[in-house]
Amino acid sequence: MTTTTTRTSQRGLGGGLRATSKVLPEHARAHNRSLVLQHLFHEGPTSRAGLARATGLTRVTISDLVGVLLAEDLVEELGTQPGRRVGKPAILVGMRTDAYQIVAVDLSDDTVMRGAVLTLTGEAVDRRSLEVGSRRGDELVELLARFTRRLIAAATRPVIGVGIGSPGVVDHSGRVVEAPNVEWRDLPLAAILTDRLGLPVHVANDANSAALAEYTYGGAADSMLVLTVGQGVGAGVMVDGARVHGAADAAGELGHVTAVDDGEPCACGRRGCLETVLSTPALRRAVEGLDREAADAVLADVGRTLGKALAPVVGALNLAEVLLSGPSELLAGSLRTAAHDTLVARTMPATAAGLNLRMASLDDDVVLAGAAVLVLGAQLGVS
């Protein structure tokens, strides 16, 4: 898809605040701003009085906030509220989701990087991809910087930030702690790219990005797990609407949980990791040359292994949904059914009641959409 390339001035919106031991006035302002934008993003146009009722803020505070957001072109007045005949007509305020754009990059495939320019609601304005080849380490960082710069140049509105879904363990600052497949270790990727691009850059693990996307754009439950199945296996977890990070920012590393005794060697150096049976290459090898019935039996066996690995997680966190993101021809049939049945059999009835195990709704765009949510949350307080 070809778009007109424009160079637009970048405007800082909702920059991050330094953590302190005291609650400062700017913290309260950022929180209140987030409440207003969150409501408008999810609920649509609302009057100032309606915003006050929905957020619990005073009308004076709402009036001041709306004034600032109008000046930033983040919201607009949309005329009077229909159906009101008594008193002064209420003017609706709506979020201008088309006023700014986000650049997102998906690094979950180690052979190609995928990128997009997205609206604030996740709609693609421009899509691009680039073969990675054998690039790893610093060479891959250079390629990523050039690729992202081209995407920024393709934007048709000011870009408020860049989101990147990366393999490996990524901490809250966007530092890649460890990503063996791309030879990154202790790499401050977000800081490096922020400096080179002149825009806020936010980086998270690709599976965690997928969880954010399904929660914000895909209508997933407040407590859920997204299992990403590709070259490897990862998981992103949301509990009560908040992303789970873990003590070392490694929550969701289910791919390297031992699931098969005396199993196949894994890239991590151990044997029998879940990734050795559930990754896309492993599944394709397992069913190669088999008829449909035999292939279904093999996939069902993998599904039972997956159910056993997931049961303690679902039971401990009381998750409402488990979403599978990956090739539907391998995951959506007997594998999914067997995993669900195993989960139900291995958890308490109170936990298993209503448990939904389904395919993710955003398909191939799930990491890109999640990278956009990283920017929405960091820059605007919207999730």
C-alpha positions as a Python dict, from the first residue, in 0.01 Angstrom:
ca = {
    (1, 'M'): (0, 0, 0),
    (2, 'T'): (143, 338, -98),
    (3, 'T'): (76, 651, 100),
    (4, 'T'): (182, 1011, 59),
    (5, 'T'): (499, 1070, 254),
    (6, 'T'): (479, 1377, 474),
    (7, 'R'): (710, 1525, 732),
    (8, 'T'): (505, 1643, 1026),
    (9, 'S'): (610, 1825, 1339),
    (10, 'Q'): (605, 1603, 1645),
    (11, 'R'): (426, 1723, 1958),
    (12, 'G'): (499, 1581, 2300),
    (13, 'L'): (188, 1437, 2459),
    (14, 'G'): (163, 1287, 2806),
    (15, 'G'): (535, 1242, 2861),
    (16, 'G'): (640, 1000, 3133),
    (17, 'L'): (677, 1124, 3489),
    (18, 'R'): (973, 1047, 3710),
    (19, 'A'): (879, 831, 4006),
    (20, 'T'): (913, 1005, 4339),
    (21, 'S'): (828, 926, 4698),
    (22, 'K'): (560, 1197, 4706),
    (23, 'V'): (242, 1247, 4507),
    (24, 'L'): (306, 1567, 4316),
    (25, 'P'): (48, 1793, 4145),
    (26, 'E'): (164, 1678, 3802),
    (27, 'H'): (86, 1320, 3899),
    (28, 'A'): (-272, 1415, 3981),
    (29, 'R'): (-305, 1608, 3654),
    (30, 'A'): (-171, 1312, 3454),
    (31, 'H'): (-410, 1076, 3635),
    (32, 'N'): (-711, 1301, 3572),
    (33, 'R'): (-614, 1345, 3208),
    (34, 'S'): (-592, 968, 3172),
    (35, 'L'): (-940, 924, 3324),
    (36, 'V'): (-1093, 1162, 3070),
    (37, 'L'): (-915, 1019, 2765),
    (38, 'Q'): (-982, 661, 2876),
    (39, 'H'): (-1353, 732, 2901),
    (40, 'L'): (-1373, 908, 2564),
    (41, 'F'): (-1165, 639, 2393),
    (42, 'H'): (-1382, 350, 2514),
    (43, 'E'): (-1726, 508, 2562),
    (44, 'G'): (-1734, 768, 2286),
    (45, 'P'): (-1850, 1132, 2287),
    (46, 'T'): (-1968, 1262, 2624),
    (47, 'S'): (-2072, 1599, 2764),
    (48, 'R'): (-1857, 1776, 3022),
    (49, 'A'): (-2118, 1700, 3287),
    (50, 'G'): (-2119, 1337, 3178),
    (51, 'L'): (-1739, 1324, 3207),
    (52, 'A'): (-1761, 1465, 3559),
    (53, 'R'): (-2011, 1196, 3660),
    (54, 'A'): (-1814, 915, 3494),
    (55, 'T'): (-1474, 1012, 3636),
    (56, 'G'): (-1576, 1154, 3974),
    (57, 'L'): (-1389, 1477, 3898),
    (58, 'T'): (-1534, 1822, 3959),
    (59, 'R'): (-1686, 2016, 3671),
    (60, 'V'): (-1419, 2284, 3711),
    (61, 'T'): (-1143, 2021, 3676),
    (62, 'I'): (-1317, 1868, 3373),
    (63, 'S'): (-1357, 2209, 3212),
    (64, 'D'): (-986, 2284, 3255),
    (65, 'L'): (-882, 1941, 3124),
    (66, 'V'): (-1107, 1962, 2820),
    (67, 'G'): (-966, 2307, 2745),
    (68, 'V'): (-612, 2169, 2742),
    (69, 'L'): (-710, 1867, 2532),
    (70, 'L'): (-891, 2092, 2282),
    (71, 'A'): (-576, 2302, 2246),
    (72, 'E'): (-374, 1984, 2177),
    (73, 'D'): (-628, 1875, 1913),
    (74, 'L'): (-682, 1550, 2103),
    (75, 'V'): (-1051, 1619, 2153),
    (76, 'E'): (-1314, 1820, 1967),
    (77, 'E'): (-1659, 1959, 2034),
    (78, 'L'): (-1927, 1773, 1836),
    (79, 'G'): (-2237, 1983, 1883),
    (80, 'T'): (-2522, 1957, 2131),
    (81, 'Q'): (-2641, 1636, 2289),
    (82, 'P'): (-2962, 1514, 2118),
    (83, 'G'): (-3281, 1456, 2313),
    (84, 'R'): (-3234, 1731, 2575),
    (85, 'R'): (-3502, 2001, 2579),
    (86, 'V'): (-3476, 2156, 2926),
    (87, 'G'): (-3198, 2393, 3025),
    (88, 'K'): (-2882, 2482, 2842),
    (89, 'P'): (-2795, 2225, 2569),
    (90, 'A'): (-2502, 1999, 2660),
    (91, 'I'): (-2213, 2004, 2413),
    (92, 'L'): (-2060, 1666, 2338),
    (93, 'V'): (-1683, 1622, 2348),
    (94, 'G'): (-1518, 1344, 2146),
    (95, 'M'): (-1164, 1215, 2117),
    (96, 'R'): (-997, 1291, 1784),
    (97, 'T'): (-858, 947, 1716),
    (98, 'D'): (-757, 1056, 1365),
    (99, 'A'): (-549, 1356, 1475),
    (100, 'Y'): (-237, 1160, 1565),
    (101, 'Q'): (-78, 833, 1458),
    (102, 'I'): (140, 562, 1607),
    (103, 'V'): (424, 366, 1450),
    (104, 'A'): (435, -1, 1552),
    (105, 'V'): (693, -272, 1478),
    (106, 'D'): (659, -648, 1527),
    (107, 'L'): (985, -840, 1578),
    (108, 'S'): (828, -1172, 1676),
    (109, 'D'): (940, -1340, 1351),
    (110, 'D'): (1319, -1366, 1342),
    (111, 'T'): (1322, -1366, 959),
    (112, 'V'): (1121, -1050, 889),
    (113, 'M'): (1024, -733, 1072),
    (114, 'R'): (672, -604, 1015),
    (115, 'G'): (567, -246, 1071),
    (116, 'A'): (268, -21, 1036),
    (117, 'V'): (149, 334, 1078),
    (118, 'L'): (-170, 312, 1284),
    (119, 'T'): (-445, 545, 1397),
    (120, 'L'): (-511, 570, 1769),
    (121, 'T'): (-786, 309, 1726),
    (122, 'G'): (-546, 61, 1567),
    (123, 'E'): (-645, 103, 1201),
    (124, 'A'): (-355, 65, 959),
    (125, 'V'): (-268, 365, 744),
    (126, 'D'): (44, 209, 594),
    (127, 'R'): (205, -136, 623),
    (128, 'R'): (560, -241, 545),
    (129, 'S'): (786, -540, 598),
    (130, 'L'): (1158, -601, 566),
    (131, 'E'): (1360, -921, 545),
    (132, 'V'): (1601, -952, 834),
    (133, 'G'): (1829, -1213, 680),
    (134, 'S'): (2117, -1308, 906),
    (135, 'R'): (2128, -977, 1093),
    (136, 'R'): (2158, -1008, 1469),
    (137, 'G'): (2292, -797, 1755),
    (138, 'D'): (2396, -438, 1677),
    (139, 'E'): (2340, -491, 1304),
    (140, 'L'): (1976, -571, 1371),
    (141, 'V'): (1939, -257, 1586),
    (142, 'E'): (2070, -48, 1295),
    (143, 'L'): (1825, -211, 1054),
    (144, 'L'): (1538, -156, 1298),
    (145, 'A'): (1623, 213, 1333),
    (146, 'R'): (1625, 263, 954),
    (147, 'F'): (1301, 68, 912),
    (148, 'T'): (1126, 266, 1185),
    (149, 'R'): (1248, 597, 1044),
    (150, 'R'): (1087, 509, 709),
    (151, 'L'): (758, 431, 882),
    (152, 'I'): (764, 764, 1064),
    (153, 'A'): (821, 940, 732),
    (154, 'A'): (516, 759, 588),
    (155, 'A'): (282, 896, 857),
    (156, 'T'): (11, 1137, 745),
    (157, 'R'): (-44, 1285, 1093),
    (158, 'P'): (192, 1374, 1380),
    (159, 'V'): (333, 1059, 1540),
    (160, 'I'): (298, 1050, 1919),
    (161, 'G'): (531, 756, 1969),
    (162, 'V'): (673, 425, 1854),
    (163, 'G'): (582, 85, 1998),
    (164, 'I'): (789, -230, 1946),
    (165, 'G'): (700, -590, 2027),
    (166, 'S'): (1029, -773, 2080),
    (167, 'P'): (1122, -1132, 2152),
    (168, 'G'): (1285, -1216, 2483),
    (169, 'V'): (1262, -1076, 2835),
    (170, 'V'): (1201, -700, 2833),
    (171, 'D'): (1192, -486, 3147),
    (172, 'H'): (964, -191, 3225),
    (173, 'S'): (1213, 61, 3079),
    (174, 'G'): (1224, -112, 2739),
    (175, 'R'): (1559, -280, 2803),
    (176, 'V'): (1590, -621, 2640),
    (177, 'V'): (1732, -831, 2923),
    (178, 'E'): (1780, -1137, 2707),
    (179, 'A'): (1670, -1235, 2357),
    (180, 'P'): (1898, -1522, 2246),
    (181, 'N'): (1744, -1568, 1901),
    (182, 'V'): (1849, -1216, 1796),
    (183, 'E'): (2164, -1200, 2013),
    (184, 'W'): (2044, -915, 2232),
    (185, 'R'): (2143, -908, 2597),
    (186, 'D'): (2115, -615, 2840),
    (187, 'L'): (2024, -388, 2547),
    (188, 'P'): (1851, -53, 2630),
    (189, 'L'): (1655, -69, 2305),
    (190, 'A'): (1389, 190, 2393),
    (191, 'A'): (1651, 445, 2503),
    (192, 'I'): (1868, 387, 2195),
    (193, 'L'): (1579, 432, 1951),
    (194, 'T'): (1430, 728, 2141),
    (195, 'D'): (1765, 905, 2101),
    (196, 'R'): (1800, 818, 1733),
    (197, 'L'): (1442, 887, 1626),
    (198, 'G'): (1360, 1188, 1841),
    (199, 'L'): (1030, 1030, 1950),
    (200, 'P'): (921, 836, 2258),
    (201, 'V'): (985, 465, 2196),
    (202, 'H'): (826, 192, 2409),
    (203, 'V'): (932, -174, 2395),
    (204, 'A'): (768, -483, 2545),
    (205, 'N'): (784, -858, 2498),
    (206, 'D'): (585, -962, 2190),
    (207, 'A'): (351, -1194, 2383),
    (208, 'N'): (280, -922, 2639),
    (209, 'S'): (204, -688, 2349),
    (210, 'A'): (-41, -945, 2213),
    (211, 'A'): (-219, -955, 2550),
    (212, 'L'): (-250, -576, 2555),
    (213, 'A'): (-393, -579, 2201),
    (214, 'E'): (-656, -842, 2276),
    (215, 'Y'): (-756, -659, 2594),
    (216, 'T'): (-782, -312, 2437),
    (217, 'Y'): (-895, -387, 2081),
    (218, 'G'): (-1011, -749, 2090),
    (219, 'G'): (-1262, -742, 2376),
    (220, 'A'): (-1083, -1004, 2589),
    (221, 'A'): (-1170, -1057, 2956),
    (222, 'D'): (-1002, -859, 3234),
    (223, 'S'): (-821, -1173, 3354),
    (224, 'M'): (-681, -1372, 3065),
    (225, 'L'): (-373, -1523, 2903),
    (226, 'V'): (-269, -1495, 2539),
    (227, 'L'): (-45, -1779, 2423),
    (228, 'T'): (155, -1688, 2112),
    (229, 'V'): (265, -1981, 1898),
    (230, 'G'): (520, -1918, 1624),
    (231, 'Q'): (893, -1983, 1598),
    (232, 'G'): (873, -2010, 1976),
    (233, 'V'): (600, -2005, 2242),
    (234, 'G'): (528, -1715, 2476),
    (235, 'A'): (246, -1588, 2691),
    (236, 'G'): (113, -1252, 2801),
    (237, 'V'): (-101, -1238, 3115),
    (238, 'M'): (-359, -982, 3226),
    (239, 'V'): (-513, -1001, 3574),
    (240, 'D'): (-796, -765, 3670),
    (241, 'G'): (-712, -543, 3374),
    (242, 'A'): (-341, -505, 3456),
    (243, 'R'): (-51, -665, 3273),
    (244, 'V'): (150, -905, 3488),
    (245, 'H'): (525, -830, 3477),
    (246, 'G'): (673, -1066, 3736),
    (247, 'A'): (971, -1021, 3967),
    (248, 'A'): (1223, -1016, 3681),
    (249, 'D'): (989, -893, 3403),
    (250, 'A'): (974, -1253, 3278),
    (251, 'A'): (610, -1340, 3354),
    (252, 'G'): (459, -1557, 3082),
    (253, 'E'): (772, -1749, 2977),
    (254, 'L'): (573, -2071, 2941),
    (255, 'G'): (761, -2181, 2632),
    (256, 'H'): (1055, -2286, 2845),
    (257, 'V'): (862, -2470, 3114),
    (258, 'T'): (949, -2840, 3101),
    (259, 'A'): (639, -3017, 2972),
    (260, 'V'): (773, -3350, 2841),
    (261, 'D'): (999, -3577, 3044),
    (262, 'D'): (1304, -3682, 2840),
    (263, 'G'): (1176, -3470, 2552),
    (264, 'E'): (1356, -3314, 2258),
    (265, 'P'): (1646, -3070, 2308),
    (266, 'C'): (1542, -2705, 2330),
    (267, 'A'): (1727, -2394, 2214),
    (268, 'C'): (1754, -2286, 2578),
    (269, 'G'): (1983, -2585, 2646),
    (270, 'R'): (1732, -2801, 2834),
    (271, 'R'): (1507, -3081, 2711),
    (272, 'G'): (1132, -3120, 2682),
    (273, 'C'): (1030, -2755, 2702),
    (274, 'L'): (675, -2677, 2591),
    (275, 'E'): (825, -2497, 2291),
    (276, 'T'): (972, -2825, 2160),
    (277, 'V'): (623, -2966, 2098),
    (278, 'L'): (402, -2658, 2056),
    (279, 'S'): (600, -2417, 1837),
    (280, 'T'): (481, -2388, 1477),
    (281, 'P'): (787, -2571, 1332),
    (282, 'A'): (743, -2854, 1586),
    (283, 'L'): (372, -2891, 1508),
    (284, 'R'): (433, -2892, 1132),
    (285, 'R'): (701, -3159, 1167),
    (286, 'A'): (471, -3369, 1385),
    (287, 'V'): (184, -3378, 1133),
    (288, 'E'): (388, -3388, 811),
    (289, 'G'): (269, -3666, 581),
    (290, 'L'): (-20, -3773, 807),
    (291, 'D'): (-383, -3801, 698),
    (292, 'R'): (-642, -3584, 870),
    (293, 'E'): (-741, -3837, 1133),
    (294, 'A'): (-384, -3919, 1232),
    (295, 'A'): (-287, -3552, 1236),
    (296, 'D'): (-582, -3468, 1462),
    (297, 'A'): (-473, -3740, 1705),
    (298, 'V'): (-118, -3598, 1718),
    (299, 'L'): (-246, -3243, 1768),
    (300, 'A'): (-484, -3359, 2040),
    (301, 'D'): (-192, -3515, 2226),
    (302, 'V'): (-6, -3182, 2211),
    (303, 'G'): (-325, -3013, 2332),
    (304, 'R'): (-332, -3237, 2639),
    (305, 'T'): (30, -3148, 2711),
    (306, 'L'): (-60, -2780, 2680),
    (307, 'G'): (-360, -2823, 2911),
    (308, 'K'): (-137, -2979, 3178),
    (309, 'A'): (108, -2688, 3152),
    (310, 'L'): (-168, -2427, 3169),
    (311, 'A'): (-375, -2579, 3450),
    (312, 'P'): (-162, -2448, 3742),
    (313, 'V'): (-154, -2100, 3587),
    (314, 'V'): (-529, -2088, 3524),
    (315, 'G'): (-599, -2232, 3868),
    (316, 'A'): (-367, -1994, 4054),
    (317, 'L'): (-485, -1680, 3875),
    (318, 'N'): (-851, -1776, 3817),
    (319, 'L'): (-833, -1669, 3453),
    (320, 'A'): (-1154, -1629, 3256),
    (321, 'E'): (-1002, -1680, 2912),
    (322, 'V'): (-706, -1839, 2739),
    (323, 'L'): (-647, -1717, 2383),
    (324, 'L'): (-433, -1899, 2127),
    (325, 'S'): (-253, -1681, 1874),
    (326, 'G'): (-93, -1863, 1582),
    (327, 'P'): (-179, -2079, 1279),
    (328, 'S'): (-546, -2172, 1314),
    (329, 'E'): (-511, -2483, 1096),
    (330, 'L'): (-290, -2629, 1370),
    (331, 'L'): (-437, -2476, 1685),
    (332, 'A'): (-810, -2428, 1636),
    (333, 'G'): (-927, -2790, 1605),
    (334, 'S'): (-839, -3097, 1807),
    (335, 'L'): (-548, -2926, 1985),
    (336, 'R'): (-770, -2652, 2128),
    (337, 'T'): (-1046, -2896, 2224),
    (338, 'A'): (-806, -3132, 2403),
    (339, 'A'): (-635, -2845, 2584),
    (340, 'H'): (-971, -2714, 2706),
    (341, 'D'): (-1089, -3057, 2824),
    (342, 'T'): (-761, -3112, 3007),
    (343, 'L'): (-780, -2772, 3172),
    (344, 'V'): (-1133, -2841, 3294),
    (345, 'A'): (-1034, -3185, 3426),
    (346, 'R'): (-732, -3049, 3614),
    (347, 'T'): (-880, -2739, 3782),
    (348, 'M'): (-1149, -2690, 4045),
    (349, 'P'): (-1508, -2665, 3917),
    (350, 'A'): (-1526, -2310, 4051),
    (351, 'T'): (-1220, -2219, 3842),
    (352, 'A'): (-1319, -2412, 3529),
    (353, 'A'): (-1680, -2288, 3524),
    (354, 'G'): (-1717, -2065, 3221),
    (355, 'L'): (-1349, -2091, 3127),
    (356, 'N'): (-1315, -1994, 2762),
    (357, 'L'): (-1027, -2125, 2550),
    (358, 'R'): (-1049, -1968, 2206),
    (359, 'M'): (-846, -1837, 1917),
    (360, 'A'): (-725, -1478, 1942),
    (361, 'S'): (-930, -1231, 1742),
    (362, 'L'): (-656, -1009, 1595),
    (363, 'D'): (-461, -1276, 1405),
    (364, 'D'): (-138, -1162, 1238),
    (365, 'D'): (-180, -800, 1353),
    (366, 'V'): (-193, -881, 1723),
    (367, 'V'): (166, -777, 1809),
    (368, 'L'): (144, -460, 1598),
    (369, 'A'): (-180, -365, 1771),
    (370, 'G'): (-26, -437, 2109),
    (371, 'A'): (275, -220, 2028),
    (372, 'A'): (29, 60, 1955),
    (373, 'V'): (-135, 6, 2295),
    (374, 'L'): (209, 47, 2458),
    (375, 'V'): (221, 397, 2313),
    (376, 'L'): (-142, 475, 2398),
    (377, 'G'): (-83, 379, 2758),
    (378, 'A'): (249, 557, 2802),
    (379, 'Q'): (164, 878, 2617),
    (380, 'L'): (-209, 918, 2676),
    (381, 'G'): (-291, 688, 2969),
    (382, 'V'): (-531, 484, 2756),
    (383, 'S'): (-541, 105, 2778),
}
